[in-house]
Amino acid sequence: MADKDFMYGAAELLREKLSDSVTLAKNPFDIILEMAQTLGEISGEKNYYRTIQEQLHTNYGAVLHDRFILDKEIALVKARLEKIQAAYENPDFDDDEHRRIGFALERHKAEIERLKNLHE
């Protein structure tokens, strides 16, 4: 009986979130990601959201040049770039670590440019 109650509660939660999102005219990709997050939480699959997010980026962002997906991806890469930049400026790292961090900085800058070119 507990499993049936859990399943009903989970289904009700998803129905409510989906209905609310459509009523508010949210972007379909946001709705998909919200559903993926909720499903991951319900099922205990912590990586489910990230998997779906990556699939959306790959299949819709780069292939179809969807601006919304590309904007989100650019924002994610920029956020990582800021963290890497802060690490690069940290004097606690030795020369070898700075060289590797510098390489990551350049790769992230190149990735941002690549994504911007896809966006156009």
HUFENWO-V821715 format. One line per field, one symbol per residue. ss: DSSP state (H for helix, E for strand, C for the rest). phi: phi as a letter, one per 40 degrees, with the letter a starting at -180 (. if undefined). psi: psi as a letter, one per 20 degrees, with the letter a starting at -180 (. if undefined). A space follows every 50 residues. Layout:
# HUFENWO-V821715
ss = ???
phi = ???
psi = ???
This chain:
# HUFENWO-V821715
ss = CHHHHHHHHHHHHHHHHHHHHHHCCCCHHHHHHHHHHHHHHHHCCCCHHH HHHHHHHHHHHHCCCCHHHHHHHHHHHHHHHHHHHHHHCCCCCCHHHHHH HHHHHHHHHHHHHHHHHHHC
phi = .cccccccccccdcccccccccdcfcddcccccccccccccccgccccdc ccdccccccbccccfccccccccccccccccccccccccccccccccccc ccccdccccccccccccccc
psi = hhgggggggggggggggggggghjlqphhhgghgggggggggijnhiggh ggghgggghhfggjlphgghgggggghhghggghgghhipiiqrggghgg hhghggghghhggghhhhh.
